[in-house]
Amino acid sequence: MANITLVDDDENIVASVSLALESHGHKVTAYHDGATGLEALEQSPPDLTILDVKMPRMDGMEVLRRLRQTSQIPVIMLTSKDEEIDEILGFNLGADDYITKPFSQRLLIERVKALLRRSGVDGGEAEASADNSTKAIKRGKLTMDPARHESTWDGKAVKLTVTEFLLLQALAQRPGFVKSRDNLMDAAYDDQVYVDDRTIDSHVKRMRKKFRVVDPEFDAIETLYGVGYRYRES
């Protein structure tokens, strides 16, 4: 169903996760250190990657940081540390989801399924075609093509992760209307995934930075403190 790259130095986790994913029809390619994993991800991008945080030669956070310079592959981070700062850092660097070890294989499968669905793999595009979610959006300088997962600002491409794209799509579909953080969670995440307000804030912050690379005056995403966000069409 999907090509998945797993990068983790724990052989037991690699074996169990690979078996679980393959039993659901996915093709899994595994690497045991960050540097080798990054090279493989850059040379042959999969549909989704699962990265461990603590690895030899290059940790998962550094792999994610470098990967996000050139690629918007959906990423799930794994960590053995139940520390909030790791989660926030991972989302700031562009992770789409985060799972703390130890975890059940059922949880991982559900998270993988949800992220593939959000990214248009695993039947996501077919399901989306029945509603407005695949219709192109034009709002001022912004153009979004959900079917191709492409966005531009004033004709210049802006590469967004799956989560960033879905958040912006939710805002741009109804310019001027305020979306609470809960509304945005519902738009960008599956029911099985819970994230806190700061996660949404981290994704919005990354989106703004990407648009300001092509337009330093970008201000289309407004923050209404204590309420949420809205898209302002100029």
C-alpha positions as CSV (number, residue, x, y, z in Angstrom):
1,M,0.0,0.0,0.0
2,A,2.9,2.4,0.8
3,N,6.6,2.6,0.7
4,I,7.8,3.3,4.3
5,T,11.4,4.0,5.4
6,L,12.2,3.1,9.0
7,V,15.3,4.6,10.7
8,D,16.0,3.2,14.1
9,D,19.2,1.6,15.7
10,D,17.2,-0.8,17.9
11,E,17.1,-4.1,16.1
12,N,14.1,-5.4,18.1
13,I,12.0,-2.3,17.2
14,V,13.0,-2.5,13.6
15,A,12.0,-6.2,13.4
16,S,8.7,-5.7,15.2
17,V,7.7,-2.5,13.4
18,S,8.6,-3.9,10.0
19,L,6.6,-7.0,10.6
20,A,3.6,-5.0,11.8
21,L,3.7,-2.7,8.8
22,E,4.3,-5.4,6.3
23,S,1.4,-7.4,7.7
24,H,-0.8,-4.5,6.6
25,G,0.6,-4.5,3.1
26,H,3.3,-1.9,3.3
27,K,6.8,-2.2,2.0
28,V,9.4,-1.3,4.6
29,T,13.0,-0.4,4.1
30,A,15.0,-0.1,7.3
31,Y,18.3,1.7,8.3
32,H,20.1,1.6,11.6
33,D,21.8,5.0,11.8
34,G,20.8,8.5,10.9
35,A,23.5,9.3,8.3
36,T,22.7,6.2,6.2
37,G,19.0,6.8,6.6
38,L,19.2,10.4,5.5
39,E,21.2,9.5,2.4
40,A,18.6,6.9,1.5
41,L,15.7,9.3,2.1
42,E,17.3,11.9,-0.2
43,Q,18.1,9.4,-2.9
44,S,14.8,7.5,-2.9
45,P,12.0,9.3,-1.1
46,P,9.3,7.0,0.3
47,D,5.7,7.7,1.0
48,L,6.4,8.1,4.7
49,T,9.3,7.8,7.1
50,I,9.6,6.8,10.7
51,L,12.6,8.3,12.6
52,D,14.0,7.4,16.0
53,V,15.3,10.4,17.9
54,K,18.4,8.8,19.5
55,M,20.6,7.2,16.9
56,P,24.4,6.8,16.2
57,R,26.2,9.0,13.5
58,M,23.3,11.4,13.3
59,D,20.2,11.7,15.6
60,G,16.7,11.8,14.4
61,M,16.3,15.5,15.0
62,E,19.2,16.3,12.8
63,V,18.0,13.9,10.1
64,L,14.6,15.7,10.2
65,R,16.2,19.2,10.1
66,R,18.3,18.3,7.0
67,L,15.5,16.4,5.4
68,R,13.1,19.4,5.7
69,Q,15.6,21.6,3.7
70,T,14.7,19.6,0.5
71,S,11.7,17.3,1.2
72,Q,8.2,17.4,2.7
73,I,8.0,13.6,3.2
74,P,5.5,12.8,6.0
75,V,7.5,12.1,9.1
76,I,6.6,10.3,12.4
77,M,9.2,10.6,15.2
78,L,9.9,8.0,17.8
79,T,11.5,8.7,21.1
80,S,12.3,6.8,24.3
81,K,12.2,10.0,26.3
82,D,8.8,11.2,27.5
83,E,9.9,14.8,27.6
84,E,7.7,17.6,26.3
85,I,10.7,19.6,25.0
86,D,11.5,16.8,22.5
87,E,8.0,16.8,21.1
88,I,7.9,20.6,20.7
89,L,11.4,20.6,19.0
90,G,10.3,17.8,16.7
91,F,7.2,19.8,15.6
92,N,9.2,23.0,15.2
93,L,11.5,21.1,12.8
94,G,8.6,19.9,10.8
95,A,7.5,16.5,12.1
96,D,4.0,15.5,11.3
97,D,3.4,13.2,14.3
98,Y,5.2,11.9,17.4
99,I,5.1,8.6,19.3
100,T,6.8,7.9,22.6
101,K,8.3,4.5,23.4
102,P,7.2,2.0,24.5
103,F,4.2,2.0,22.1
104,S,1.7,-0.6,20.9
105,Q,1.9,-1.8,17.3
106,R,-1.8,-1.0,17.0
107,L,-1.1,2.6,17.9
108,L,1.7,2.9,15.4
109,I,-0.4,1.3,12.6
110,E,-3.3,3.7,13.3
111,R,-0.9,6.7,13.2
112,V,0.7,5.5,10.0
113,K,-2.8,4.9,8.4
114,A,-3.9,8.4,9.5
115,L,-0.9,10.2,8.1
116,L,-1.0,8.3,4.8
117,R,-4.6,9.2,4.5
118,R,-3.9,12.9,5.2
119,S,-1.1,12.9,2.6
120,G,-3.3,11.3,-0.1
121,V,-1.8,7.8,0.0
122,D,-3.7,4.7,1.0
123,G,-7.0,5.8,-0.6
124,G,-6.9,9.3,0.7
125,E,-7.3,10.9,-2.7
126,A,-10.2,8.7,-3.7
127,E,-12.0,9.6,-0.5
128,A,-11.3,13.3,-0.8
129,S,-12.7,13.5,-4.4
130,A,-16.2,13.2,-3.0
131,D,-16.0,16.7,-1.3
132,N,-14.4,20.1,-1.8
133,S,-11.0,19.1,-0.4
134,T,-9.5,18.5,-3.9
135,K,-10.7,21.8,-5.5
136,A,-8.0,24.3,-6.3
137,I,-8.0,27.4,-4.1
138,K,-7.1,31.0,-5.2
139,R,-7.0,33.6,-2.5
140,G,-5.1,36.8,-3.6
141,K,-1.5,35.8,-4.1
142,L,-2.1,32.3,-2.7
143,T,-2.9,29.4,-5.0
144,M,-3.3,25.8,-3.6
145,D,-3.8,22.6,-5.6
146,P,-4.8,19.9,-3.1
147,A,-4.8,17.2,-5.7
148,R,-1.1,17.8,-6.4
149,H,-0.3,19.0,-2.9
150,E,1.2,22.2,-4.4
151,S,1.1,25.8,-3.1
152,T,2.4,29.0,-4.6
153,W,2.5,32.6,-3.4
154,D,2.6,35.2,-6.2
155,G,3.6,32.5,-8.6
156,K,6.5,31.2,-6.4
157,A,6.4,27.7,-5.1
158,V,6.2,27.2,-1.3
159,K,6.8,23.6,-0.2
160,L,4.6,22.6,2.8
161,T,4.5,19.5,4.8
162,V,1.2,17.5,4.8
163,T,0.2,19.0,8.1
164,E,1.1,22.5,7.1
165,F,-0.8,22.2,3.8
166,L,-4.0,20.9,5.6
167,L,-3.9,23.7,8.1
168,L,-3.5,26.4,5.5
169,Q,-6.2,24.8,3.3
170,A,-8.6,25.0,6.3
171,L,-7.8,28.7,6.8
172,A,-7.9,29.7,3.1
173,Q,-11.1,27.9,2.3
174,R,-13.0,30.5,4.4
175,P,-11.0,33.8,4.4
176,G,-11.9,36.1,7.2
177,F,-13.5,33.4,9.4
178,V,-11.7,32.6,12.6
179,K,-10.5,29.0,13.1
180,S,-9.8,28.0,16.7
181,R,-6.9,25.7,17.4
182,D,-9.4,22.9,18.0
183,N,-10.9,23.5,14.5
184,L,-7.5,23.4,13.0
185,M,-6.7,20.1,14.8
186,D,-9.8,18.6,13.4
187,A,-8.8,19.8,9.9
188,A,-5.2,18.5,10.0
189,Y,-5.3,15.5,12.2
190,D,-7.2,12.2,12.4
191,D,-9.4,11.3,15.3
192,Q,-6.8,9.0,16.8
193,V,-4.3,11.8,17.1
194,Y,-4.3,14.4,19.8
195,V,-2.0,17.4,19.8
196,D,-2.0,20.4,22.1
197,D,-2.3,24.1,21.2
198,R,1.4,24.7,21.0
199,T,1.7,22.1,18.3
200,I,-0.7,24.0,16.0
201,D,1.3,27.2,16.9
202,S,4.5,25.5,15.9
203,H,3.1,24.5,12.5
204,V,1.7,28.0,11.8
205,K,5.1,29.5,12.7
206,R,6.8,27.3,10.3
207,M,4.3,28.1,7.5
208,R,4.8,31.8,8.0
209,K,8.6,31.4,7.8
210,K,8.3,29.5,4.5
211,F,6.1,32.2,2.9
212,R,8.3,35.0,4.2
213,V,11.2,33.4,2.3
214,V,9.4,34.3,-1.0
215,D,7.7,37.4,0.4
216,P,9.1,39.1,3.5
217,E,5.9,41.1,3.8
218,F,3.7,38.0,4.0
219,D,1.0,38.6,6.6
220,A,-2.0,36.6,5.4
221,I,-2.2,34.4,8.4
222,E,-3.5,36.4,11.4
223,T,-3.3,35.4,15.0
224,L,-6.2,36.3,17.2
225,Y,-4.7,35.8,20.7
226,G,-6.7,33.5,22.8
227,V,-9.0,32.7,20.0
228,G,-7.2,31.2,17.0
229,Y,-6.2,32.1,13.4
230,R,-7.7,33.4,10.3
231,Y,-6.7,33.9,6.7
232,R,-6.8,37.5,5.5
233,E,-7.2,37.8,1.7
234,S,-5.6,41.0,0.5
